[in-house]
């Protein structure tokens, strides 16, 4: 559990909340050292950059923000395989346009 700050300015404010407030003020791309300076100025408490980085990650995860190309659990999404419905759609196109036209269409997208 996060410790809280007991002075008059930060009474009852957890370390996680201090990091959240600093990020809110500095922006989501703020580096841990900038966040550390903000917390030091506002709450007169110096949190180590590693703690700040961990809380920043937790806050991003809690907000549902993940790096591009990953699922919320941090894994890359599996490549989708060809579904039967995909093959049926190709068959309909071949029937409607002819195999030569579908082949040309595939070449355009390849």
Rosetta blueprint (number, residue, H / E / L):
1 X L
2 X L
3 X L
4 X E
5 X E
6 X L
7 X L
8 X L
9 X L
10 X L
11 X L
12 X L
13 X E
14 X E
15 X H
16 X H
17 X H
18 X H
19 X H
20 X H
21 X H
22 X H
23 X H
24 X H
25 X H
26 X H
27 X L
28 X L
29 X L
30 X L
31 X L
32 X H
33 X H
34 X H
35 X H
36 X H
37 X H
38 X H
39 X H
40 X H
41 X H
42 X H
43 X H
44 X L
45 X L
46 X L
47 X L
48 X L
49 X H
50 X H
51 X H
52 X H
53 X H
54 X H
55 X H
56 X H
57 X H
58 X H
59 X H
60 X H
61 X H
62 X H
63 X L
64 X L
65 X L
66 X L
67 X L
68 X L
69 X L
70 X E
71 X L
72 X L
73 X L
74 X L
75 X L
76 X E
77 X L
78 X L
79 X L
80 X L
81 X L
82 X L
83 X L
84 X H
85 X H
86 X H
87 X H
88 X H
89 X H
90 X H
91 X H
92 X H
93 X H
94 X H
95 X H
96 X H
97 X H
98 X L
99 X H
100 X H
101 X H
102 X H
103 X H
104 X H
105 X H
106 X H
107 X H
108 X H
109 X H
110 X L
